[in-house]
Amino acid sequence: MNDWTNLAEAARLGGWVIYPLTVLAIVALAITLDRAYAFWRFARMPDLAVAGGNAALHGGLPQRHAFSRIGRLLDDSHAPLWRIETRVEAAAAQIERDMSRGLWLLETIVTAAPLLGLLGTIVGMMHSFKLIGGDGLVNPSGVTGGVAQALIATAIGLVIALVALFAFNFFSRRIDRLMDELESFANEALSDLRLVSENAGLPS
């Protein structure tokens, strides 16, 4: 119970800055969970896609899955090869935008959270310094204890920033890997289509 009392007192010393920090923490958590689900649901590398080519994409992948979206374009055998390549490039760019949704806000939180935490610490220290009377230091232990508690705003801001930074770097790296996988898959499928077109004597 005493710990909760100390935490509430520290939040009071931090002032109103604690509330936007809480909002940033909730937003960062929501974006992290949303992107984690999106990558798990729509960006997993199909095991059969490497070994079985484009046909593996008909094995029950969601319609919005990245490989399924590319695979449907590669299945259009009536379109000329240059048209398929153009549509694949456009689809890949759209997939990258879809998977990056919200990451700009996560990157902003990485910078904003520590700054808000520092602001909260300054506000808390200003409250603590009010204990200094006109005739000198009235309550030394109260001032030092208040400053120590006020530092919790900076600590909270740093924790939020660290979590958001790890999440942002992870998802950014995952997007790069996804785009490499899509490029390799599309190039292999396009090479097969080009080979079939050349053997059939069709214009590309």
Protein Blocks (a to p, Z undefined) as FASTA:
>chain_A
ZZmmmmmmmmmmnommlmmmmmmmmmmmmmmmmmmmmmmmmmcccfklmmnommlmmnop
afklmklmmmmmmmmmmbcfklmmmmmmmmmmmmmmmmmgoklmmmmmmmmmmmmmmmmm
mmmmmmmmmmpcfkbcfblmlmmmmmmmmmmmmmmmmmmmmmmmmmmmmmmmmmmmmmmm
mmmmmmmmmmmmmmmmmmnopaZZ
